[in-house]
Amino acid sequence: MALPVWSALAQTNTPETSWTGTGKNAQGETIVTVSVDASQAPDVAAWARHAGELCAEWYPKISALLASDGFTPPKTVRLRFRNMDGVAGTGGNEITVSADYVRRHTNDWGMVIHELTHVVQSYPPVAPEFGWMTEGIADYIRLAHFEPDVRPPRINPDRARYTDSYKTTAEFLRWIEKKHDPEIVKKLNRSLREQQFKLELFKDYTGKTVDELWQEFTDSLRVQRKPAGQ
């Protein structure tokens, strides 16, 4: 999939600093209203609006990918652009994005999708030792579905751990999905929503412990790194 490229030319005409739109599911039903507030950073208003449009498009897709029985994701999403440190953060249904980060990384739409996934996840408090799974699933949505044609991140099989979170955990989940269980992410997502997540679930779903799966995964990475002929 070709990702949108943002240029300086696209930002020459500054639009309104607020925007509202809706996202519809496959049945044509409106399932989310997305609002954007760039009043504190009007120079990124055009970028902010496109981010809002992206959220309206992808919220129904992410909701379907992470669907679980008896759960309905929030019906509103708010994006706020602020002059602040860091990159972005999500609390409940509100995503706050650093305008300064956007100015320096004008094509990082995947960041928006990662944060939007957190809104759809809507997990109750997750045990601190399992926070890596929350971030891993968010990056899984980004890498496997929003950016499937982007070159996969490089992972050092000798140093990485599945608990490293973000892209490392995402690629591990992506590998399990392909090699062992195509529904693994949806199942683990449900367990997190129901506060039932535990490492033993990997064996329940695949027949192998998480450590056995990780060993297989890192072995596959080592094979890929070997020079031809070895």
N, C-alpha and C positions, 0 to 999 in steps of 0.2 A: 504494500500500500504506500502511495506517495504522501508524505507528510507535507503540510503547508509550510512554505518558506516565507518568512516575514522580512521585508526590506524597509529601508529608511523611507523610500518613496511611499510605501503603504501608510505611513504615519504622518504625511504632510498635512492632510486635512483632519484636524482634531474634531471628532464627533462629540456628542453629548457624553458627559461623564457617568451617566447611568443608563442601564439597559435592562429590559425584562423580556424573557422568552419562555417557551414551553417545550417539553419533550414528550413525544408520544411513543407508545409501545407498538409492537407488531400488529396489534388489533386496531390501531388508530386512536387509542384512548390516551388522554393527557395524564401522565403519571407524575410530572414534576414541573414546577415553575422555577426558573432560574433568574436571579436578579444580580446585577453587577453594579458596584459602586467604586468609581475611580475618582471621586471628587477631591481626594487628597493628593492625587498624582495624575492630573489631567493630561500630561504629556504621554501617558501610556493608555489613554482611553480607547484608542482604536484596537490595541492589542487586547485590552481587557474585554472589549465587546466580542472579539473573535473567540477569546477563551470562554465566554459565556455561551456563545453559539456551539462551541465544541462540547461543553457540558450538556446542553440541551440535546445534542445528537447522541452523545455517548452514555448518558445516564440510563436510558432504557436498555442499552446493550449490556452495560455492566450489571444492571439489576437482574437481567435474564441469566447472565453467566454465574452470578452469585445468589441465585434464587434458593430459597429453602421454605419448606412447608410452614404455613402460619405466620410468615414474616412479610411485612410490607415496608419498603424503605421510605425514608422521609419524602414528603411531597413537595418540599421547597429546598432550594439550595441558594445560599448567598455567597457571592465572591466579593471580597473587599481588597482593594489595592492600597497599600500603605507604604510610606517611607520608613522602612524599618530594617534592622539587620536580619540576617538569615535568608531563607528561601521562601518557605511557606509553612503553614500549619493549619490543621483542621480540628475544630471542636464542634461536636454535634453536626448540624447541617451548615455550618459557616466555615468557609475557606478564606484565610487571610494570606495574601501574597505580597512579597516584598517587591515594591516597584523598582527598587534599585537592582534587584536580581534580574527582573524582566529587561531592564535597560541593557544589561550586560549579556543576557542569554535570550536573545529575541526568538529563537526557534525551539526553545525547550517546552513544547506542548505536552510532552510526556509527563512533566511535573504536574500539570493541571489534571491529567488523567489519574495519576497516582493519588493526589489529594481527593479527587472526586470519588475514587474507590473507597476511601475511608468513610465518606458520607454513606455510601451504599452498605458498607460493612456494618456500621452501627452496632458494634459489639458492646456488650456490657463490660465492666472492668475486667481486663485480662490479667492473669497472674504475671508479675514482672518478668519472670523467667521465660515467658512465652511471647513476649512482645515482638520477638523476631518473626514470628509467624504472621502477625498482623501486617508488618511492613513487607514481608516477603510476598504475601498474596497481593498487596497493592502494586508491587513492582511486577508481579506475574501478569496482572491485567495489562500493565503498560507494555511489557516486553513481548508477551505471547499473543496479544490481541490488538493493541494499538500500534505497536512498532514491530510487527512480526518479520519484516524484511531488513530491519536494522541489524548490523553485525552484532552478534552476541557478545556480552562483556567477557573479558579474559578473567579466568578464575585460576588461581594457583592451587593445584590439587594437594600440594604439600603443606600449605599454610592455612587454607580456608577451612571453615567449619559451616555446617548447615545452619548454625545459630548466628551466623554473621549478618543475617537480615538482608533486606533490600535485594539487590541484583543477584547475590549469591544464593540466597534462599529461593528467589524466584526461578533461577535456572535449574535448581535442584527439583523444584516442584514440576517444572516444565518437562524435565527428563523423566520423572516418575510417571507423569501423565502419558508420555509417549511409550514408555517401556512396560509399565505395570498396571496402571489404572487410569483410564481416561476421565474418570469422575473424581479423582483424588482431591482437587482443589475445592470443588463444590461440597464434598463430604467434610473436609476439614473446616471450611467456612461455616457450615452448619454447626459443627461441634463448638466452634468459638462463640457463635451466637447463643448457643444453649449452655454455655459455660461448662462444656463437657470435654474440652480438648485435653488430650494427654498423649505422650509419645507412643504409647502402646497402640494407638489407633493406626499407625503406619503398618504394623504387623497385621492388625485386624483386616485392613483394606487390601494389602498387597501380599501377605504371607511372609514378609521379611521385616526385621526390625529396622528402625530408622538408621542405626549404625551400619547394618548390612547394606541398606540401600545407598547410604553415603559412600561406602567403600566401592560399590559398583560404579557409582557416578564418577568418583575421582579416578578410578581405574580407566574409565572411558576417556576422561580428559587427558590422562597420561598417554594413552594410545594416540590421541589426536596430535599430541605435541611431538611424538617421535619423528625424526627425519625419515624421509622415504628410504626404504630398503633395510631398515632396522627392525 
